[in-house]
Amino acid sequence: MDKKKKENYRVLLRLGREAAPIGWGLALAAGMNLTSVLCAVAAPQLLGQIIQRVCDGAAAGALAGLPRALLPSLALLLACYAGSQILSYGNIALMNRLVTSHFTCGFRLRISEKLSRLPVGYVDQTPVGEVLSRMTGDVGDLGGYLHQVFDGLVLGAFQLAAVAVAMFRENPALACFVVVLTPLSLWLTTQVSRVCTKNFDAMFESSEALTGVTEEAFSNFETARAYALEEFTQDNHEKKNMALSENTFHAHFTAGLVAPVVRLTNAAAYILIALLGGWLILRGTIGVGTVVTVILYAQQFASPLEMLGDDISYLHWVVAAANRVYGFLDLPEEPVQTGNLPEQTQGAVEFQNVTFGYRKDEPILKDISFRAEPGQKIAIVGPTGGGKTTLVNLLMRFYDPDSGTILLDGQDTAQIDREQVRGRFAMVLQDTWLFPGTLRENVAYGNPGATMAEIERACRRTHCHRLITAMPQGYDTPIREDSANLSGGQKQLLTIARAFLADRPLLILDEATSNVDTRTEILIQRAMDTLMKGRTSFVIAHRLSTIVDADKILVIDQGRLIEEGTHQELLDKKGFYYRLYSSQYEEG
């Protein structure tokens, strides 16, 4: 067995284990299927008996009392057909509810939970469209077709066995013509469906690529317009769309061949039964009712075979979707640490010979060592790409150092639960993030239990209370998608208010005043000065005039800490910082 087949079998076994918690429901559904099949199998025999009685009565010239005599048989026949359909509907309703809640909803919840345990590096390097495609498209396909496969296989197995037994009991010679074509039908089906998995894999990959391109085009709509890249974006989208269209065609074309092949072999069986049955009737060997019964059984025997053809196509679809879903769920997670920080954090931070790179062979930070005392304001400056943001990522434990140690109040953060480390920091970033909700909900994001009085106090301290109350609905004003109803400065003020309200002992400011006008910057800077009192603060700054009062300035260039000291100390050295500071004033 080749590697691909082994993987597919493992996926199917895993799906089977996943279904264990709903085993009772599957057993009930199987029981309903079995009863439905028994009702369906009993119907042709009843109908054949009724037809034979009519023929016999006509031949004997005794039709007068026949309708009344047939009423019980007709009622039983109707009950069989009705019972079969009612049970079939009940099975579909049960399976839809079971599979949708257990697999579709369950898998989406697990993917959402998985995202929270994945390394930040995976999220940074993976297109949003890929994750969305797996959470929505793949999970939807998995849940949508899984119950059809289960129903088809269970119902098909019951029906084939029951109908075969009934046919042979009715007439072995006619039954052989139906059954003998079954291996041929299954062999042809297997040959046609071999290429299905490969085509469905290609289709899913194309769908993922198209989702990513579409999400990117929508997110960067204004940028594309500004650079007149509409035609380029459209061409890119068209290429991905055409690839998806072609792969979808191949997948559905090969899958669609299965059912016609099965129907062709079934049609051959009908022809043979009709010819042989007519010949036997003429010879007086069997009655008309027997031929009708066997033909009806042949139709019932053909139905699961045709269903099997569709189910094989669906099975390939399910396996392809499950492979991608499990591929995501099996991604390596961040290792769990059990160390704890004390409830009261002083805020002392120390880097000891820290080296780190997003790729092991390309270090971004090289042998960084410094110490921040509790309550100090630490400014981080240097050229773009020097490693300033990377240093903050290590502070927040988005990544761990390749070598060296980061201490928080003397404890190695690599041994402490990540959530505890991150829970000690409040962040205000240059790229603001607000979610669709009210202004009040966005400010309270870092402290969901805050009272309205606490929210209002934080907004007053950050000078955004006035702009909020000037809006039609005040604090209950909804934020539209992409925060389109707020200016850049207003969004920045709200994120700063969020940091105020979070009230954490350590603070990270990444060029927090870069997106506001001069007047707003002055207001924010005053609020920041108040916020930073008593807190250890790390400020990434490009405008050096905003950090001249820092207790310590770290100058990072090409991943190395090349200078360290206060503003005046670094100016007196007349080194890199001096030249950087002087160049900004010369440019001004």
C-alpha positions in Angstrom: 0.0 0.0 0.0 1.5 3.4 -1.0 2.0 6.2 1.4 -0.9 8.2 0.3 -3.4 5.4 0.8 -2.0 4.7 4.3 -2.5 8.4 5.2 -6.1 8.2 3.9 -6.8 5.1 6.0 -5.3 6.7 9.1 -7.5 9.8 8.5 -10.7 7.6 8.2 -9.8 5.7 11.3 -9.2 9.0 13.1 -12.6 10.2 12.0 -14.1 7.0 13.3 -12.5 7.6 16.7 -13.8 11.2 16.6 -17.3 9.8 16.3 -17.1 7.8 19.5 -19.0 10.4 21.6 -22.0 10.3 19.3 -21.9 6.5 18.9 -25.4 6.2 20.4 -26.8 8.5 17.8 -25.0 6.7 15.0 -26.4 3.4 16.3 -29.9 4.9 16.3 -29.4 6.2 12.8 -28.2 2.8 11.7 -31.2 1.1 13.3 -33.5 3.5 11.5 -31.7 2.7 8.2 -32.1 -1.0 8.8 -35.8 -0.7 9.5 -36.2 1.5 6.5 -34.5 -1.0 4.3 -36.6 -3.9 5.6 -39.8 -1.9 4.8 -38.4 -1.2 1.3 -37.5 -4.8 0.7 -40.9 -6.1 1.9 -42.8 -3.7 -0.5 -41.8 -5.4 -3.9 -42.7 -8.8 -2.6 -46.1 -7.5 -1.6 -46.6 -5.8 -4.9 -45.5 -8.9 -6.8 -48.0 -11.0 -4.9 -50.8 -8.4 -5.5 -50.0 -8.4 -9.3 -49.9 -12.2 -9.4 -53.3 -12.4 -7.7 -54.7 -10.0 -10.2 -53.3 -12.0 -13.1 -54.6 -15.3 -11.6 -58.0 -13.8 -11.0 -58.2 -12.5 -14.5 -57.3 -15.8 -15.9 -59.9 -17.6 -13.7 -62.5 -14.9 -14.5 -63.0 -14.1 -10.8 -62.4 -10.4 -10.6 -65.6 -9.4 -8.8 -64.5 -9.6 -5.2 -60.8 -9.1 -5.9 -60.6 -5.4 -4.9 -62.0 -6.0 -1.4 -59.8 -9.0 -1.0 -56.7 -7.0 -1.9 -57.4 -4.0 0.5 -55.3 -5.5 3.4 -52.4 -6.2 1.2 -52.6 -2.7 -0.4 -52.8 -1.1 3.0 -49.7 -3.1 4.2 -47.9 -2.1 0.9 -48.7 1.6 1.6 -47.5 1.3 5.2 -44.2 -0.2 4.0 -43.5 2.6 1.6 -44.6 5.3 4.1 -42.6 3.8 6.9 -39.5 3.5 4.8 -39.7 7.2 3.8 -40.5 8.4 7.3 -37.6 6.5 8.8 -35.4 7.8 6.0 -36.3 11.4 6.8 -35.8 10.9 10.5 -32.4 9.4 9.9 -31.4 12.4 7.7 -32.6 14.9 10.4 -30.8 13.0 13.2 -27.5 12.7 11.2 -27.6 16.4 10.1 -28.0 17.5 13.8 -25.4 15.0 15.1 -22.7 15.6 12.5 -23.2 19.4 12.3 -22.9 19.9 16.1 -20.2 17.4 16.7 -18.0 17.7 13.6 -18.7 21.1 11.9 -19.2 23.2 15.0 -16.7 21.1 17.1 -13.9 21.3 14.5 -14.3 25.1 14.2 -14.1 25.5 18.0 -11.0 23.3 18.1 -9.4 25.3 15.3 -10.2 28.5 17.1 -8.7 27.1 20.3 -5.7 25.8 18.4 -4.9 29.3 17.1 -4.5 30.5 20.7 -1.9 27.8 21.4 0.1 28.1 18.2 3.4 30.0 18.1 3.2 33.6 17.0 5.7 32.8 14.3 3.1 30.5 12.6 0.5 33.3 12.6 3.1 35.8 11.3 4.1 33.5 8.4 0.7 32.1 7.4 -1.7 34.0 5.1 -5.0 34.8 6.8 -6.9 33.3 3.9 -5.3 29.9 4.5 -6.6 29.7 8.1 -10.0 31.0 7.0 -10.2 28.5 4.2 -9.6 25.6 6.6 -11.9 26.9 9.3 -14.8 27.6 7.0 -14.5 25.8 3.6 -12.7 22.6 4.7 -14.7 22.1 7.9 -18.0 22.8 6.1 -17.1 20.3 3.4 -16.1 17.7 6.0 -19.3 18.0 8.0 -21.5 18.4 4.9 -20.4 15.2 3.2 -19.5 13.0 6.2 -23.0 12.1 7.1 -23.8 11.4 3.5 -20.9 8.9 3.3 -22.0 7.3 6.6 -25.6 7.0 5.5 -24.6 5.7 2.1 -22.2 3.0 3.4 -24.5 1.8 6.2 -27.7 2.0 4.2 -26.0 0.6 1.1 -24.6 -2.4 3.0 -28.0 -3.2 4.6 -29.9 -2.8 1.4 -27.5 -4.8 -0.8 -27.5 -7.7 1.6 -31.3 -7.6 2.2 -32.2 -7.2 -1.5 -29.8 -10.0 -2.6 -31.3 -12.4 -0.1 -34.8 -11.5 -1.2 -34.0 -11.8 -4.9 -32.4 -15.2 -4.5 -35.4 -16.4 -2.5 -37.7 -15.1 -5.3 -35.8 -16.5 -8.3 -32.1 -17.5 -8.2 -31.7 -17.5 -12.0 -32.9 -13.9 -12.4 -31.0 -12.8 -9.3 -27.7 -14.0 -10.8 -28.0 -11.6 -13.7 -28.3 -8.7 -11.2 -25.6 -9.8 -8.8 -23.0 -11.0 -11.4 -22.6 -7.5 -12.7 -21.9 -6.1 -9.3 -18.1 -6.9 -9.2 -17.8 -5.3 -12.7 -19.5 -2.2 -11.5 -17.4 -1.9 -8.3 -14.2 -2.5 -10.3 -15.0 0.2 -12.9 -16.0 2.6 -10.0 -12.6 2.0 -8.3 -10.7 2.6 -11.5 -12.5 5.9 -12.2 -12.3 7.2 -8.6 -8.5 6.7 -8.2 -7.7 10.1 -9.5 -10.4 11.8 -7.4 -8.3 12.4 -4.3 -5.5 14.1 -6.2 -7.9 16.4 -8.0 -9.8 17.3 -4.8 -6.5 18.1 -3.1 -5.6 20.4 -5.9 -9.0 22.0 -5.8 -8.7 22.7 -2.0 -5.3 24.3 -2.5 -6.6 26.5 -5.2 -9.5 27.5 -3.1 -7.2 28.4 -0.2 -5.0 30.5 -2.6 -8.0 32.4 -3.9 -9.3 33.1 -0.4 -5.9 34.5 0.5 -5.7 36.8 -2.6 -9.3 38.0 -2.1 -8.7 38.8 1.6 -5.5 40.6 0.8 -7.2 42.6 -2.0 -10.0 43.7 0.3 -7.8 44.5 3.2 -5.4 46.6 1.0 -8.1 48.2 -1.1 -7.1 51.8 -0.5 -3.4 51.1 -1.0 -4.1 49.3 -4.3 -6.2 52.3 -5.5 -3.5 54.8 -4.4 -0.8 53.0 -6.5 -3.2 52.4 -9.4 -2.7 48.6 -8.9 -6.4 47.6 -9.7 -5.4 45.9 -12.9 -2.6 44.0 -11.3 -4.8 42.9 -8.4 -7.6 41.9 -10.8 -5.1 39.9 -12.9 -3.8 38.1 -9.9 -7.3 37.3 -8.7 -8.2 36.1 -12.2 -5.2 33.7 -12.3 -6.1 32.2 -9.0 -9.8 32.0 -9.9 -9.0 30.3 -13.2 -6.8 27.8 -11.4 -9.6 27.0 -9.0 -12.1 26.7 -11.8 -9.9 24.3 -13.7 -9.1 22.2 -10.7 -12.8 22.2 -9.6 -13.8 21.0 -13.1 -11.3 18.1 -13.1 -12.3 17.1 -9.5 -16.1 17.1 -10.3 -15.6 15.6 -13.7 -13.8 12.6 -12.4 -16.2 12.3 -9.5 -19.1 12.7 -11.8 -18.0 9.7 -13.9 -18.6 7.3 -11.1 -22.4 7.3 -11.0 -22.9 7.0 -14.8 -20.6 3.9 -14.8 -22.7 2.3 -12.1 -26.0 3.2 -13.9 -24.7 1.7 -17.1 -24.0 -1.6 -15.5 -27.4 -1.5 -13.8 -29.1 -0.8 -17.1 -27.4 -3.9 -18.5 -28.9 -5.9 -15.6 -32.4 -4.5 -16.4 -32.2 -5.5 -20.0 -31.0 -9.1 -19.2 -33.8 -9.5 -16.6 -36.4 -8.3 -19.0 -35.3 -10.6 -21.8 -34.9 -13.7 -19.6 -38.0 -13.0 -17.6 -40.1 -12.6 -20.8 -38.7 -15.8 -22.2 -39.5 -17.7 -18.9 -43.0 -16.3 -18.8 -43.7 -17.4 -22.4 -42.4 -20.9 -21.4 -44.7 -20.9 -18.3 -41.8 -21.4 -15.9 -42.5 -18.3 -13.8 -45.3 -15.9 -13.3 -45.6 -12.2 -14.2 -45.5 -11.3 -10.5 -42.1 -12.9 -10.0 -40.6 -10.9 -12.9 -42.1 -7.7 -11.6 -40.8 -8.4 -8.1 -37.3 -9.2 -9.3 -37.2 -6.0 -11.5 -38.3 -3.9 -8.5 -35.6 -5.6 -6.5 -33.1 -4.9 -9.2 -33.9 -1.2 -8.9 -33.5 -1.4 -5.2 -30.2 -3.3 -5.7 -29.0 -0.6 -8.2 -29.9 2.3 -5.8 -27.2 1.6 -3.2 -24.7 0.9 -6.0 -25.4 4.3 -7.5 -25.3 5.8 -4.1 -22.0 4.0 -3.5 -20.6 5.7 -6.6 -21.6 9.1 -5.2 -20.3 8.1 -1.7 -16.9 7.2 -3.1 -16.7 10.7 -4.6 -17.8 12.2 -1.3 -15.4 10.0 0.6 -12.5 11.4 -1.4 -13.8 14.9 -0.7 -14.1 14.1 3.0 -10.6 12.6 3.2 -9.0 15.6 1.4 -10.8 18.1 3.7 -10.0 16.0 6.8 -6.3 15.8 5.8 -6.2 19.6 5.7 -8.1 20.1 9.0 -6.0 17.5 10.9 -2.9 19.0 9.3 -3.8 22.3 11.0 -4.8 20.7 14.3 -1.6 18.7 14.5 0.7 21.7 14.1 3.3 21.9 16.9 2.1 24.1 19.8 4.0 26.4 22.1 5.4 24.4 24.9 3.6 24.9 28.2 5.4 26.2 31.2 4.1 25.8 34.8 6.1 28.6 36.5 4.2 31.4 38.2 4.9 35.0 38.9 4.0 36.5 42.2 0.7 38.5 42.3 2.6 41.8 42.9 5.1 42.4 40.1 7.8 45.0 40.7 8.7 45.4 37.1 12.5 44.7 37.0 13.5 43.4 33.6 17.0 42.1 32.6 18.3 40.7 29.3 21.4 38.5 29.7 23.3 37.8 26.5 20.1 37.3 24.5 20.5 36.2 20.9 17.5 35.6 18.6 16.5 35.2 15.0 13.3 34.3 13.2 15.5 31.8 11.3 18.2 30.0 13.3 20.9 30.9 10.8 20.0 34.6 10.6 20.1 36.2 14.1 18.3 39.5 14.4 19.4 40.3 18.0 23.0 39.4 19.0 24.2 39.1 22.5 21.9 41.8 24.0 22.4 42.6 27.7 20.8 45.4 29.8 18.8 45.9 33.0 15.6 48.0 33.6 14.9 48.9 37.2 11.2 49.0 38.4 9.5 52.2 37.3 12.2 53.2 34.8 11.4 54.6 31.3 13.5 52.7 28.8 13.7 54.1 25.3 14.7 51.9 22.4 16.0 53.7 19.3 17.9 52.9 16.2 17.6 52.5 12.4 14.7 50.7 10.9 15.3 46.9 10.8 17.8 47.1 13.6 15.8 44.8 16.0 13.7 47.2 18.1 10.4 45.5 17.5 12.0 42.1 17.9 13.2 43.0 21.3 9.6 43.9 22.3 8.4 40.5 20.8 10.8 38.8 23.2 9.6 40.8 26.1 6.0 39.7 25.4 7.2 36.1 24.9 5.8 36.1 21.4 9.1 34.3 20.8 11.7 32.9 23.1 15.5 33.6 22.8 17.7 31.2 20.9 20.2 31.7 23.7 20.5 33.9 26.7 18.0 34.7 29.4 15.2 37.3 30.0 14.4 37.9 33.7 11.3 39.5 35.1 11.7 40.3 38.8 14.6 37.8 38.8 12.6 34.9 37.3 13.5 33.4 33.9 10.4 34.2 31.7 11.1 31.1 29.6 10.0 29.0 32.6 6.8 31.1 33.3 3.4 30.6 31.8 3.1 32.9 28.8 -0.3 34.2 29.7 1.1 35.4 33.1 4.0 37.2 31.4 1.8 38.9 28.8 -0.7 39.7 31.5 1.8 42.0 33.2 2.2 44.2 30.0 -0.1 46.8 28.5 0.7 47.7 24.8 0.0 50.7 22.6 1.1 50.1 19.1 1.6 52.3 16.1 -0.9 50.1 14.1 -4.1 50.5 16.1 -6.6 47.6 16.3 -10.3 48.1 17.1 -13.0 45.5 16.6 -16.6 46.1 15.5 -18.4 47.0 18.7 -19.1 50.1 20.7 -16.5 52.6 21.8 -17.1 51.5 25.4 -16.5 47.8 24.6 -13.2 48.6 22.8 -11.8 50.7 25.6 -12.8 47.9 28.1 -11.1 45.2 25.9 -8.1 44.9 28.3 -10.3 44.9 31.4 -13.8 43.5 30.6 -15.0 43.8 34.1 -14.4 47.6 34.4 -17.3 49.7 35.5 -18.6 52.6 33.4 -17.0 55.1 35.9 -13.6 53.4 35.4 -13.9 53.5 31.7 -14.9 57.2 31.7 -12.0 58.0 34.0 -9.5 56.3 31.7 -11.0 58.2 28.7 -10.7 61.5 30.6 -7.1 60.8 31.4 -6.3 60.2 27.8 -8.2 63.2 26.6 -10.7 61.2 24.5 -13.8 61.7 26.7 -14.7 64.8 24.9 -14.5 63.3 21.4 -16.6 60.3 22.6 -19.4 62.4 24.2 -19.5 64.6 21.0 -20.6 61.5 19.0 -24.4 60.8 18.6 -24.5 57.8 20.9 -21.6 58.7 23.1 -19.9 55.6 24.6 -22.4 53.4 22.9 -21.4 54.6 19.4 -20.7 51.5 17.2 -17.4 51.2 15.4 -17.9 50.2 11.8 -15.9 47.6 10.0 -12.2 48.7 9.7 -13.0 51.6 12.0 -13.9 53.7 9.0 -15.9 56.2 11.1 -12.9 57.2 13.2 -9.7 59.2 12.3 -6.2 57.8 12.9 -5.8 60.1 16.0 -9.1 59.1 17.5 -8.3 55.4 17.1 -4.9 55.9 18.7 -6.5 57.8 21.7 -8.9 54.9 22.2 -6.1 52.3 22.3 -4.2 54.5 24.8 -7.4 54.7 27.0 -7.5 50.9 26.7 -3.9 50.7 28.1 -4.8 53.1 30.9 -7.8 50.9 31.9 -5.7 47.7 31.8 -3.6 49.1 34.6 -0.6 46.8 34.3 2.8 47.1 35.9 4.8 47.2 32.6 4.1 49.2 29.5 5.2 49.0 25.9 4.7 52.0 23.6 5.6 51.5 19.9 5.7 55.0 18.4 2.3 55.6 20.0 2.0 59.2 18.9 3.1 58.8 15.3 -0.4 58.9 13.8 -1.8 62.1 15.4 -1.5 65.8 14.9 0.8 68.1 17.0 -2.0 69.3 19.3 -3.2 65.7 20.0 0.4 64.5 20.4 0.9 67.0 23.2 -2.2 65.8 25.0 -1.2 62.2 24.5 2.3 62.8 25.7 1.0 64.4 28.9 -1.2 61.4 29.4 1.7 59.1 28.7 3.8 60.8 31.3 1.1 60.2 33.9 0.6 56.6 32.8 4.3 55.7 32.9 4.7 56.9 36.5 5.4 53.9 38.7 5.5 51.6 35.7 8.5 50.1 33.9 8.0 51.4 30.4 9.6 50.4 27.1 9.2 53.1 24.4 10.2 52.5 20.8 10.7 55.9 19.3 11.8 57.4 16.0 11.3 61.0 17.0 14.0 61.3 19.6 12.6 64.5 21.0 9.9 62.4 22.7 12.3 60.4 24.8 14.9 62.9 26.0 13.6 62.4 29.6 14.0 58.6 29.5 15.9 57.0 32.4 17.8 54.9 29.9 18.2 54.9 26.2 19.2 51.7 24.3 20.7 52.3 20.9 20.3 49.2 18.7 21.9 48.9 15.3 22.1 45.7 13.2 20.9 43.6 16.1 23.5 44.8 18.6 23.3 47.1 21.6 25.9 49.6 20.6 25.2 52.4 23.2 23.3 52.8 26.5 22.7 55.7 28.8 20.7 58.8 29.4 20.0 61.4 26.6 22.8 63.7 27.9 25.3 60.9 28.4 24.8 59.7 24.9 25.1 63.2 23.4 28.4 63.7 25.4 29.8 60.5 23.8 29.3 62.0 20.3 28.7 58.5 18.9 25.9 56.9 17.0 23.0 58.4 19.1 24.6 61.9 18.8 24.7 61.6 15.0 21.1 60.3 14.9 19.8 63.0 17.1 21.7 65.7 15.2 20.4 64.5 11.8 16.8 64.8 12.9 17.3 68.4 13.9 19.1 69.1 10.7 16.3 67.6 8.7 13.8 69.6 10.7 
